[in-house]
């Protein structure tokens, strides 16, 4: 008899504990800012907290004991309904985001098994989703702005660069004229580099650059990069020492992009080293890694700046007027990482120089040669062509026409697509140098019209444009262009194309 009451008391105490625990659970759930709903295995609603009722505009009488699909018929067939049915069937918890089938507001739902049914904890994330959408729109508009900016800046750069090349041919022995042309060309190259870096950083940091990789010798890429940065190196009277060794150092890389990385490092070393400084470049093999080091005896870096220097738009010392946008090293880092390598900077402190070290995996396949940078030279004999230059920027068209005439070509110009097609009928050009953004009909339209005409089906079509995004290259190919060159173009490159055409 003693045991009976004791067991009964213990049973009562356990029941009380369960009841108190349930009341605490309900009290907690009732105060959630999120919706909480319990649904039985036959889709009967057994519980919904006040937040859920408020969102639905219902009362407990409207929902408890009723079928979920009868209470919320608008949810049938929605992505939310599919998620609920999936968890009910699989008995595996899921977290998913879906828009409301009634209001369109976005909710994040944590759905998990509860007894024979499921429980649904939903959070309103509409404000976050709208903010994310706004950021995407802003990011797209930023890219569109940068592309337009690049186009608008390249348009005036084109005639400036071409005019400088014309002056160099007219006065090849005049020292003063030559120095003036040197200045113009250096500044055009600097501005072109700024435009390219600004456009590249947007694409590269978003992973939108396709690498055209092949096995190349690092030493050849270094020489190419040095050649492209020679104007600033010579202007600042720096001495360059190469330690490249006699054996090939093969890496699997996009030669143009790897040259861009090294050009940025050489340009950075030249800019931050006082005139008459030393730039030392070394390339060697360390096991399965090719190591490239670019050392200077310039400004150097404090310890806290060694990581920050790779951050976007970062310039360590603006006070000394070094200029630039602070994007070149960001571009270099992202490109190296996309090649499976690493880049870091070492410095013993301010005023003690710096060394940038790039490490890339060694390639095992045979090395393919890297094309050099074309030099400005007169076209070879027999390469005289009939050329039609089409550009609504009259200065750009006339400058390019003058330069090509100096090479012996017969050149006509047109300022619109319609005028170009009319002139082509009588002039019968061997090649057309076409801008894309023309009034009336675009350069793409002109190219398609020419390709459809048997009289011009085999004419050399070269896009000469300020638009240089991958999408622009694709559109040019689809329209029938043979080549796509971004302004400002080098006359030597155009003459090489003309010389190669039959």
URSUL-V135525 format. One record per pair of residues at least 6 apart in sequence whose C-alpha atoms are under 7 Angstrom apart, sorted by the first residue. I is the first residue (numbers start at 0). J is the second residue. D is the distance in Angstrom with one decimal. If there is no record, write none. Layout:
i: (I;I)
j: (J;J)
d: (D;D)
This chain:
i: (28;29;29;32;33;33;33;33;34;34;34;34;34;34;35;35;35;35;35;35;36;36;36;36;36;36;37;37;37;37;37;37;37;38;38;38;38;38;39;39;39;39;40;40;42;42;43;43;43;43;44;44;44;44;44;44;45;45;46;52;62;68;73;73;74;74;77;78;79;83;86;86;86;86;87;87;90;91;91;92;92;92;93;93;93;94;94;94;95;95;95;96;96;96;96;97;97;97;98;98;98;99;104;105;105;105;106;106;106;106;106;107;107;107;107;108;108;108;108;109;109;109;110;110;110;110;111;111;111;112;142;145;146;149;149;150;150;153;153;153;154;154;156;156;157;157;157;157;158;158;158;160;160;160;161;161;161;161;162;163;163;163;165;167;167;170;171;185;196;196;197;200;200;202;203;203;204;210;211;212;212;212;213;213;213;214;214;214;214;214;214;214;214;214;215;215;215;215;215;215;215;215;215;216;216;216;216;216;217;217;217;218;218;219;220;220;221;221;223;223;224;224;224;225;227;228;228;228;231;232;235;235;236;236;237;237;237;237;237;238;238;238;238;239;239;239;240;240;240;241;241;241;242;242;242;243;243;243;248;248;249;249;249;250;250;250;250;251;252;260;263;263;263;268;268;270;271;271;272;272;272;272;273;276;277;277;278;278;279;279;279;280;280;280;281;281;281;282;282;282;283;283;283;284;287;287;288;288;288;288;289;289;289;289;290;290;290;290;291;291;291;292;292;292;292;293;293;293;294;294;294;295;295;295;296;296;296;297;297;297;297;298;298;298;298;299;299;299;299;299;299;299;300;300;300;300;301;301;302;305;308;308;309;309;309;310;311;311;311;312;312;312;313;314;332;335;335;339;340;340;340;341;341;341;342;342;342;343;343;343;344;344;344;344;345;345;345;346;346;346;373;373;374;375;376;377;378;378;378;382;382;383;383;384;384;384;384;385;385;385;385;385;385;386;386;386;386;386;386;386;386;387;387;387;387;387;387;387;388;388;388;388;388;388;388;388;389;389;389;389;389;389;389;389;389;390;390;390;390;390;390;390;391;391;391;396;400;404;413;415;415;415;416;416;416;416;416;416;417;429;429;430;430;430;431;431;431;432;432;432;432;433;433;433;433;434;434;434;434;435;435;435;435;435;436;443;443;446;446;446;447;447;449;449;450;450;459;460;460;460;461;461;461;461;462;462;462;462;463;463;463;463;464;464;464;465;465;466;467;472;475)
j: (48;48;49;50;50;120;121;122;48;50;51;120;121;122;47;48;51;119;120;121;46;47;48;118;119;120;44;45;46;47;117;118;119;44;45;116;117;118;45;115;116;117;115;116;66;67;64;65;66;67;62;63;64;65;66;67;63;64;63;58;70;75;100;101;80;100;100;97;97;110;92;93;110;111;116;117;112;111;112;110;111;112;109;110;111;108;109;110;107;108;109;105;106;107;108;105;106;107;104;105;106;105;125;123;124;125;121;122;123;124;125;121;122;123;124;119;120;121;122;119;120;121;117;118;119;120;117;118;119;118;201;198;198;194;465;465;466;465;486;487;465;486;187;487;395;486;487;488;394;395;398;184;187;487;398;399;402;490;398;180;183;184;402;177;180;176;177;230;326;327;326;326;330;208;330;333;333;253;253;251;252;253;251;252;253;249;250;251;252;362;364;365;366;367;249;250;251;252;254;366;367;368;369;247;248;249;250;366;248;249;250;243;248;369;254;258;258;261;258;371;258;261;262;262;262;262;265;266;269;269;274;275;274;275;274;275;276;277;278;275;276;277;278;277;278;279;278;279;280;279;280;281;280;281;282;281;282;283;284;289;361;362;366;359;360;361;362;362;338;331;327;328;331;278;295;321;297;298;295;296;297;298;297;296;295;296;294;295;293;294;295;292;293;294;291;292;293;290;291;292;289;290;291;290;360;361;358;359;360;361;358;359;360;361;356;357;358;359;356;357;358;354;355;356;357;354;355;356;353;354;355;352;353;354;351;352;353;350;351;352;353;349;350;351;352;346;348;349;350;351;352;353;346;348;349;353;348;349;348;344;314;315;328;329;332;329;325;326;329;324;325;326;325;325;342;341;342;359;358;359;360;357;358;359;356;357;358;355;356;357;353;354;355;356;353;354;355;352;353;354;491;492;491;491;491;406;406;494;498;497;498;407;408;408;409;429;497;408;409;410;428;429;430;408;409;410;411;428;429;430;431;410;411;412;428;430;431;432;396;400;411;412;413;431;432;433;396;412;413;414;415;419;432;433;434;396;413;414;415;433;434;437;414;415;437;412;410;410;419;437;438;439;437;439;440;441;442;445;440;458;459;458;459;460;459;460;461;460;461;462;463;442;461;462;463;442;462;463;464;441;442;443;462;464;442;475;478;478;479;480;478;479;455;456;456;479;481;480;481;482;480;481;482;483;480;482;483;484;483;484;485;486;484;485;486;485;486;485;485;483;483)
d: (6.5;5.2;5.9;6.4;6.2;6.7;5.7;5.0;6.4;5.1;4.2;5.6;5.1;6.5;5.7;5.6;6.2;5.6;4.6;6.5;5.5;4.4;6.7;5.7;5.2;6.7;6.0;5.5;5.0;6.5;6.1;4.4;6.5;4.5;5.7;5.6;5.4;6.1;6.7;6.3;4.1;6.5;5.1;4.1;5.5;5.6;5.7;5.4;4.4;5.8;6.3;5.4;5.5;5.7;6.2;5.8;5.4;5.9;6.2;5.9;6.6;6.8;6.2;6.4;6.1;5.8;6.5;6.4;5.9;7.0;6.2;6.9;6.9;6.7;6.6;6.3;5.6;6.5;6.8;5.6;4.2;6.6;6.0;5.4;6.5;5.6;4.5;6.4;5.7;5.5;6.8;6.9;5.7;4.4;6.3;5.7;5.6;6.6;5.3;4.2;6.1;6.1;5.4;6.3;5.5;4.5;6.3;5.4;4.6;5.2;6.6;5.5;5.2;6.5;6.4;6.5;5.6;4.2;6.4;5.9;5.1;6.3;6.8;5.8;4.6;6.4;5.6;5.5;6.8;6.2;6.9;6.2;6.8;5.9;6.8;4.1;5.3;5.3;5.4;6.1;6.0;6.6;6.6;5.6;6.0;5.4;4.0;6.5;5.9;4.3;5.6;6.4;6.5;6.5;5.8;6.1;7.0;6.8;5.7;5.6;6.7;6.7;5.5;6.4;6.6;6.6;6.8;6.3;6.4;6.1;6.9;6.8;5.6;6.1;6.9;6.6;6.5;5.5;4.9;6.0;4.5;4.1;5.3;5.5;6.3;6.1;5.4;4.5;6.3;6.6;6.5;6.5;4.9;6.0;5.4;5.6;6.5;6.8;6.9;4.9;5.6;6.7;7.0;5.7;5.1;4.6;6.5;6.2;5.5;6.3;6.8;6.2;6.9;6.7;6.7;5.6;6.8;6.7;6.7;6.5;5.1;5.9;4.8;6.7;7.0;6.3;6.8;6.2;6.8;5.7;4.8;6.4;5.8;4.8;6.3;4.6;4.8;5.7;6.9;6.9;6.3;5.1;6.1;6.2;4.8;5.7;6.3;4.7;6.3;6.1;5.1;6.1;6.2;4.6;6.5;5.6;5.0;6.8;6.9;6.7;5.9;5.3;6.2;6.9;6.4;5.0;4.5;5.4;6.5;4.6;5.8;6.8;6.9;7.0;5.9;6.8;5.7;5.7;6.8;6.4;3.8;6.0;6.1;6.4;5.6;5.9;5.7;4.6;5.8;5.0;6.3;5.6;4.5;6.3;5.7;5.2;6.6;5.6;4.5;6.4;5.9;5.4;6.7;6.0;6.0;5.3;6.2;5.5;4.7;5.1;5.7;5.2;6.1;5.8;6.9;5.8;4.7;6.7;5.7;5.1;6.4;6.4;5.6;4.4;6.4;5.4;5.2;6.6;5.8;4.1;6.5;5.3;5.6;6.4;6.1;4.0;6.7;6.2;6.5;4.3;7.0;5.9;4.5;6.4;5.5;5.9;5.6;4.5;5.0;5.1;4.0;5.0;5.7;5.0;4.9;6.9;4.9;5.6;6.8;6.2;7.0;6.8;5.3;5.0;7.0;5.9;6.3;5.4;5.7;5.8;4.0;5.3;4.8;5.4;6.2;6.0;6.8;6.6;5.3;4.5;6.6;5.8;5.3;6.9;5.6;4.5;6.4;5.8;5.4;6.8;6.8;5.7;4.4;6.2;5.7;5.3;6.5;6.2;4.5;6.5;6.6;6.5;6.4;4.8;6.2;5.8;6.2;6.1;6.8;6.8;4.7;5.9;4.9;5.1;6.2;6.1;6.9;6.1;4.8;5.9;4.8;5.2;6.6;7.0;6.1;4.8;6.5;5.4;6.0;5.0;5.8;5.7;5.0;5.6;6.1;6.4;4.7;6.3;6.1;6.8;6.2;4.7;6.4;5.9;4.8;6.3;6.6;5.7;4.7;5.7;6.8;6.5;6.1;4.9;6.0;5.5;6.5;5.0;6.8;6.5;5.2;6.9;4.3;6.2;6.1;6.5;5.9;6.4;5.4;5.6;5.7;7.0;6.3;6.8;5.4;6.4;6.6;5.8;6.9;5.4;6.3;5.4;4.4;5.9;6.2;5.1;6.2;6.4;4.9;6.0;6.1;6.0;6.1;4.9;5.6;5.8;5.9;5.1;5.0;5.5;4.0;6.4;6.9;5.9;6.4;6.7;5.4;6.0;6.0;6.6;5.4;6.3;5.5;6.2;4.5;6.7;6.5;5.0;5.3;6.7;5.9;5.9;4.8;5.8;6.6;6.1;4.6;5.8;6.4;5.0;5.8;6.3;6.5;5.1;5.5;5.5;5.2;6.6;5.8;6.4;6.8)
